[in-house]
């Protein structure tokens, strides 16, 4: 698909954003740059034999600890450290 000024305007209208002529030209140049970059990748020899990458760093190792039940801290001990409580709850300022 070839990117054109008309296509950029059509897509902008679908997204309910209006573009000036300068903005249209900027987006068109960026799309063309992206298209050229994709063509470079598509034309690489044996690219279909490259395994897709799932993580930027392959040395990532996830180690999970054993799931063991532990005694919880009593609620009264937790509430003793709070300035403002109501029943068994901590009162905090309303955040909107």
LINMO-V453882 format. One record per residue. PHI is phi in radians with two decimals (none if undefined). OMEGA is omega as a letter, one per 40 degrees, with the letter a starting at -180 (none if undefined). Layout:
# LINMO-V453882
phi-><PHI;PHI>
omega-><OMEGA;OMEGA>
This chain:
# LINMO-V453882
phi-><none;-1.70;-1.40;-2.27;-1.06;-1.14;-1.14;-1.08;-1.10;-1.08;-1.14;-1.10;-1.15;-1.13;-1.52;1.07;-2.16;-1.61;-2.02;-1.30;-1.05;-1.13;-1.13;-1.05;-1.10;-1.09;-1.10;-1.07;-1.12;-1.16;-1.07;-1.14;-1.12;-1.09;-1.07;-1.10;-1.11;-1.17;-1.16;-1.06;-1.14;-1.10;-1.61;-1.20;-1.15;1.01;-1.09;-1.20;-1.60;-1.49;-1.26;-1.04;-1.62;-1.77;-2.40;-1.16;-2.05;-1.39;-1.53;-1.26;-2.26;-1.73;-2.04;-1.74;-1.41;-1.10;-1.56;-2.10;-1.31;-2.26;-1.23;-1.42;-1.30;-1.04;-1.02;-1.12;-1.19;-1.18;-1.16;-1.13;-1.58;-1.80;-1.32;-2.26;-2.26;-2.47;0.97;-1.92;-2.23;-1.62;-1.62;-2.19;-1.11;-1.20;-2.08;-2.02>
omega-><i;i;i;i;a;i;i;i;i;i;i;i;i;i;i;i;i;i;i;i;i;i;i;i;i;i;i;i;i;i;i;i;i;i;i;i;i;i;i;i;a;a;i;i;i;i;a;i;a;a;i;a;i;i;i;i;a;a;i;i;a;i;i;i;i;i;a;i;i;i;i;i;i;a;a;i;i;a;i;a;a;i;a;i;i;a;a;a;i;i;i;i;i;i;a;none>
